[in-house]
Amino acid sequence: MSKTSRLVTLAVTGLAFAAPQVLPDLQSVPPTTPPAPAEASYQELAIDGPTIAAETKPFAMVGVTWPKGAQAVQARVRVQRAGQWGEWQRLTVEDEHGPDPASPEGVRAGTKPLWVGDATGVQASAVTGSGTTVADAKVVLIQPGVLATDADEPGVQSVEPEATRAPYPMPAMVSRKAWGADERLRSHNGKACARPKYTTTVQAAFVHHTADRNDYTRTQVPAMVRAMYAYHVKSRGWCDLGYNFLVDRFGRVFEGRYGGAQLPVLGAHTGSFNANSFGVALIGNYEKTAPSQAMLEKTARVIAWKFDANYRSPQATVVLAGSRLHTVSGHRDTKATACPGNQLYGKLGWLKQRVGVLIGGSVSTPIYRFAKRIGFRQTGQPFWGEHRTRTGWATYFATRDVFNSVATGTHSTVGVFRARYRQLGPDTVLGLPTTEFRNSVNGTKVQHFRNGALYWSKSIGTRPVGGLIYARYAGLGAERSRLGLPVTDMYKVKGGLRQKYQHGWLTYNQHRGKVYVQYQSVR
């Protein structure tokens, strides 16, 4: 199968929606209070003239914002370090990313933030092309502080340089918790921002640079990411960090926007093209400086993982927001912007080729073959790409979830069976499916799993029977038995488990290791 024979691109909508119920660890959880970084602070100063100058609390990142609608803004800053003023620097305008759909109307335009390390004074200017001061412009000074974990090295995952298994494995990644994300900050712009938003699928990757300094140290990177997070939320009015992933010059990947790295989280990175794509930002400025080989390689591995899980080709094209683009594109391919810088943009051809080598030239997984056989118009686009379960593999498509293991083969869940199985999860007592659902007696439908079954009828809904209780139920004749259909789930009783049926009960006694049947008396 050639590279271009990967999943055909169907017409999909870019609507954002809440994640379907999948597994408990993918649901929104109440934000926890992280350890407070030492000496963290956030300052905003009004730029109420051609320039302002101020001595300030120590800060490490600076940016300039202004109300939306101002045209051709030019923003410059210079900072004071150790009592000495540096040179003026022009900041890169960052208006092309687009506001979050869940953000309030208070979204502000602005520049990309600039890491300055350790500064105690700032001079700033924000003017139009004609030299007029921009009204209500602000210079933002962020001190992300220091966490004890900033000096920790994330674990390194060994990954084969060539594709020897499919899908391509997820690369080692510094989680939001590890880089010190304060999850309470996601509620800063309203409750609607606290819950992540998802797009339909992953069809493309957009490569960015942060237009930042290139001489940062390994231990500074977690603080840089925390500062970008604070700037995007507090200064720009976004829901969260705009990028889905970030890669530093040392070849480390950092988890960006909240919502589950494996899922198609809707970011704020490429304006009208945020839907059905993900954004990976290389930390630094790559207009004149070439990105390191370590960061290029890790960027390729991030793209390879996302593409292979979603059956995409790095050599294909796709239509997004009415424009035909390469599946691996730079930010500048969507709008007039310098991002991701000339030196990085010139490496996109290498990235495409490397991703192709990493994932191989064909799709050969049993799940892909199953979906191709029944037709992708029957499954829809992959939402949660192919991933491991405890005993096999799974892909959650738009309308059907498909599972595979050596022991069970490849089967899918759909409709009411899909909905109930998602609530239970593939790693619980039922195990993976061993059949498709089928019609049974008296309008009943049933689907079998490795360690049980799901039963549906209009009167009982969808009920699971599993483990030793299922073994006894099947031995009695299951839905055709005197017991009839289950009318409850299995529930705990003293000394074991019990399940009620239309005409009786099955009770598992854990001390004796046996299941007892009790029929309901007829009066």
N, C-alpha and C positions, 0 to 999 in steps of 0.2 A: 504494500500500500504506500503510495507516495505521500510526501509531506502535505501536498495540497488536498489530500483526501481526508484530512481530519474533519471533524464535525462541521457539517454545512451550517452556514450562518443563516438562521431563520430571522424573520422580522420580529424583533422584540421591542417592547416598550421600555422607556427609561424611567418608569414610575418608581418612586421610593415606597417601600412598605416595611412593616415590622417583620422580624424573623419569625418563620413558622416555628411551632414548638418542636424542638429537636431533642436535645439532651439538656439536663439541668445546668451543666457548666457553660452552656452557650446562651443562657438567659441573662437578662439584665439583673444585676445583684446590687443591693444597697452599697453605695461607695463607702469604703473604709477610710479611716484617718491614717495617712502615711506618716512616717517620722518626719518632723519638720527640718528642712535644710537649714544649716547654720547661716545666720545673717542674710536670709532671703528678704527681698524687698521689691516693690513695684512703685514707680514714680511716673507721673505725667506732668509735663510743663507746657504751658501755652506758648506758642510762637506768635507773639502779638506785635511783631515788627519785622523789618527786613532780616534781622538776625536776633537771636537771644544768646546770652552767655550766663552760665550759672555754675557755681560750685555745688556739688550734690553729695548725697550719700554714695558710697561705692556702688558701682554697677558694672555688669559684664556684657550686656547686649543693649543695642540702641536701635530704634526705628522711628519713623515719622508717619503720622496718620492725619487725615483730613476728611471732611464730609464728602459723601458720594456726589458726583456731578461736577466737581472742579476739573478743568481740562488742562492738559499739558503741564502738570506740576513737576517742578524740579526741586528735589530735596537734597540738602547737603548737611553734613555734620563734621565736626572735629572734636576730639576728646582730650582730656587732660589726664596724663599718667605721671605719677611721681613728680608732680609739680610742673611738668612740661607739656605744652600744647603740641599736638601732632598736626599733620597736614589735613586740609579739608578733603573729605571724601564724598563723592556723589552716590547716593543710595539708589538701588534699582527699584523702580515702581513695580508693585505686585498686584495690579488690578485684574489680571486675566484669570485668576483662579475661580472667581465667582463666589457669591455668598452662599452660605448653607441654606437649604430650603426651610429648615426649622428655626433659623435665627430670627430675631425681631427686626423691626425696621431700622434699628440703630447700627447696622453694619456700616463700617467706615472704610474708605479707600486708604491706601497707604503703600509703604515701601516694604521690601523684604527686610527683615531684621539683620543687623550686623553684629557679629561677636567682636568685642573689643578687649575682652580679658579682664582687666582690672583698672577702672577709670574712676575719677572723682570730680570731674567737671565736664561740661558739654557746651558747645556752641552749635546752633542749628538754624537752618534757613529753609523755608518752603515758599517758593514763588512760582507764578505762572510763566509762560514763555515770554510775556511782555514785561516781566519784572515785578508784577503786582503781588503783594503778600497774600497768601491764601488764607481766607477767613477760617477761624476755628481750627487751625492746624496745631498739632501737638507733637512734642518729642517725647517718646516713651523710653524710660530707662529701667531695665530689668536686672535684678541681681538674683539668679536662681539659687544661690547658696551652694553649700557643699554637703553631700551625704556621705556617710562612712562607706557606702557601697559603690561610690563613684570610682574608686580605685580597683574594684573587683574585676576580674576577667571572666566573661561569660564562658561557659563550656563550649568546646569546639566539637562539632559533630562531624564524623568522618563520612565523606561523600565521595563516591566513585567519580573520577574525571570523565568517564564515558557512561552512557546509559546502559546499565546491565539489568535493570528491573523497572517495571512500570507500575504506577506512575512515578515520576521523578520525586525523590524525597524532599520534604520541607527542610530548608537549611537551618542551621543553628541561628537563634534570634534572641536579642536582648528584649525581654518582655517589658510592657509598660510598668509593671510592678518593679522590675529590676532597675529601670532608669529613673524611677521615682515619680511617676505620674500621680498627681493628686486628683483622684477621680471625682472629688466634690466640685472641681472646677468646671466639669461638663454641665453643671446646673447653673453656672454663672449667668447665662443668657436665657434662662427660663427652663421650665420643666420639660418642654418639648425637646430640648437639646440633650437631656440626660440619657434618653433611650436612643441607641444607635439606629441609623437608617440603612436600609439595604437596597441595592439595585438588583436587576433581574439575574445577571450572570456576569462572567468575565469574558470580554471579547478582545480587549486591547490593553497594552501597558504604555503609559506615558512617562518618559524619562525627563527629569528635572535636575537643576542644580539649585542650591540654596543661595548662590551668589554671595557666599560668606568668605571668610579668611580661609587660607589653606595651611596655615602653620599651627593649627590647634594640636593639643596633646591628647593622648589616649584618655587620660583621666578627666579632661574637660568635656568630652563629648556628651555624657549623660546630662550635665548641666546645660549644655547648648540645646539639647532636645527639650529639656524642661522649660528653658527660656522661650524657645519657639512656640511651645504649647501655650504658655502664658500670653505671649504676644498675639497669637491667632485668636485666642478666646477673649481676653480682656481688652486688647487694643483694637482688633479688627471686628469683633462682634460675632465670630464664628462659633460653631458648637464645640469644636475640638481642634486638634492638630490637623492641618489640611491634608498632609500626605498619608498614604497607607503604609509606606515603608521608607526608612532612611538608611543610607549606607555611608559609613565613614571611610576616611582615606586608608585606614588600617584593615579594611575588608570585613568590618562587623556590621550586621544588619540590626536595626532597631525597629521594633513594632511601632507603627504610627497610630492612626485613628482607631479608637476603641470599637469593639464589636465582634472580634474573633478574626484572627489573621487568615483562617481558612475560608471565610465567607466573603461574599462580594459586598463589602462595606462601602457605602457611598461616601466618597471623600469630597474635599474642596481643593482641587489641584489644577484642573484644566477647564474651568468655566463651563460652557455648554456641553462639554465632552466628559463630565464626571461620571455620568451614567454608563453602566456596562464596561467600566474600565477601572484600572487602579493606577495610582501614581507612586513612583519610587524616586526619591530625591537623593542625589549624591551631595553630601555635605561639603561645601567649598565653592569656589568660583572657578569655572572651567572655560572661561572665555579665552584666556591666553595660556593657562597652565593645563597640562594634560593630566587627566585622572590617573591614579595609580593602577597598576595591573591588578592589585589585590581587590580594589573596590569594583573594577570592571568585572572581574570574575564572580564576585559575590552578587553583583547586580544581575548577571546572566543567570545565576543559580536561583535567585528569587523569581525571575521571569519564567525560567524553565519549570519550576515547581508549580506556579499558578497556571501556566499554559497547559502543561501535561495533565494536571488534575481536571482541567476543563476542556480537554481535547482540542486545543488550538494550535495553529502553526505559526511560527515566528516569521515565515516568509509570505504569509497571505495578506490580503487587504480586507477591510470591513467598512461598512457604512455606519457612521455615528453622527448624530445630529445633522443628517443630510449631506455629510461630506465623506468621500471615500478616502480612507487613511490606511497606512500600513499598521498591522497589528502591534508592531513595536515602533512607536513614533516619539519624536521629541515634542516638547511643549510648543516650540515655534512652528510646528507643522499645523497647528490649529489657529494661530493668531500671530500678529506682528509682535514678536518679543525676542529678545536675545537668548532666553532660556532654551536649552540647557548649556549655553556657551558653545563657541565654535569648536573647541578642542573635544568636548564630550559629544557634540552632535556628529562630529566626524567619526566617532567610534560606533555609531548605531549599526552600521553594516557589520562590524565585527561582533557586536552583541547578538544580532539576528543569527549569524552563522554559528556562534558559540552555543546559543540556546538550542539550535537545531541539532548540534552534535550531542549535547547533554541529554536531550529527550529522545534522540533517535529519529529515524525518518518515517516511522509508521506507528499507528495505534494498534496495540495487540492485546489489550486487556479483555477478559471475558465480559466485563460490564459494558465496555464500548461495543463489542460485537453483538451483545444482546440488544442494546438500544438501537444499533444500526439495523438489526434484523427486523425488529418490530416497527421501526421508523421513528425518526427524531420528532416527527410531527405528533407522534403519540406520547412521547416522553417530555417534550419541551426542552428548553435549555438547561444545562446543569446549574444548579444554584449552589449547593455545597459539593465541590468537585470531588473526584475519587479520593478516598481517604481510608485509612485503616480503622477497623473495629477490633474488638478484642480477639475475635476468631476469624476475621476475614476482611473484606473490603466493601465499601458502599459509595454510591453516588446518589445524591438527592437532586433529581431533576424537577422541573417546574410542576409536572403533573403525576410523576411516578418516581418512587425510590427503588433503586436496583442494588441487590446485594450478591456477593459471591464469596464462596470459600471452597476448598477442595472437598470438604465433607458434604456440602449441601448443593453444590452447583450454583447456577445463576438464576435468580428469581426476583420478582418485584412485588411491591405492595402498592395498591392504588385505592382511591376512594376512602370508604370508611375504615378499611383495613390499614391503609397508610396512616390515617389520622390517629387511630388507636395505637398502632405499633410505634409511632413517633413518641407518643406519651410514655410508652413502656421502655423503648430503647432497644437496640440490637444486642446489647451486652447483658440483658436481664435473663430471666429464667427460660423464656421461649427459645432463645437462640435465633439463628438466621432462618429465613423461609426456605422450605424444601419443595414447595409447589406454588403455583398461582392460585388465586381464589377460585372456587367452583360452586355451582349450585347444588343444594342438597334437598332434603325432604321438606315439604310444606313451606316452601319459600325461603328456607334457610340458606345462608351462604357460609362457607367455611374455607379457611386457609391453614395449611399445616406448616409447622416450623420444626426445627430439629428436636426440640424438647416440649412440644405442645401444639396448640392450635388456637385460632381465633374464630369465634362463632358470631354470626349476625342474623338477626331477624327483626322485624318491625317491633315486636313486643319486648324483646330483651335488650336491643341495642347491640353493641359489640363487646363480647366478653372473652377474656383469655382463660385458658385452662393449661396448666403447665406442670412439669415435674412428675412426681409419683402420683399425684391426683390425676393428671392426664393419662398416665399409663393405666390406672385402674378404670378410668372412664372409657378409654378406647377399648379395653378388654371387655367391657360390658356392652359395647356397641355404639358408644359415643352418642351422637344426636339421635340415633335410631333406637337407643336403649329405653328402658322403662323410666329412667330418670328424666329424660327429655333434655332440654337446653339449660345451660347455666343462666341464672338470673342475677347473680352477684359475681364480683371478682372473688378470688381467694382472699380470705381474711384470717387474722390470727385469733386463736382461741387458746385456752390454757392447755399447754402440752402439745401444741401443734398448729395445723391449719385446717380451715373448713371452707367449703364452697356450697352454696345453695343452688339447687336445680328446680325445674318446674314441678318435679314430683319427688323430691327428696334431697339428701345431703351426701357429700363425700367428706370424710374427716381423716386427716393424716395425723397419726400418733407418732411423735418424734421419738418417744422412748422405746416403742416397739418396732418402729420403722415400717409400719403397715398403714394401709388406707382402708377405712371401713365405710360401708355403704348403709345408709338408712333411708328407707322409703317412707314417703308421707302416707299416712293412713287415709283411706277413702271413707267418707261418712255418707 
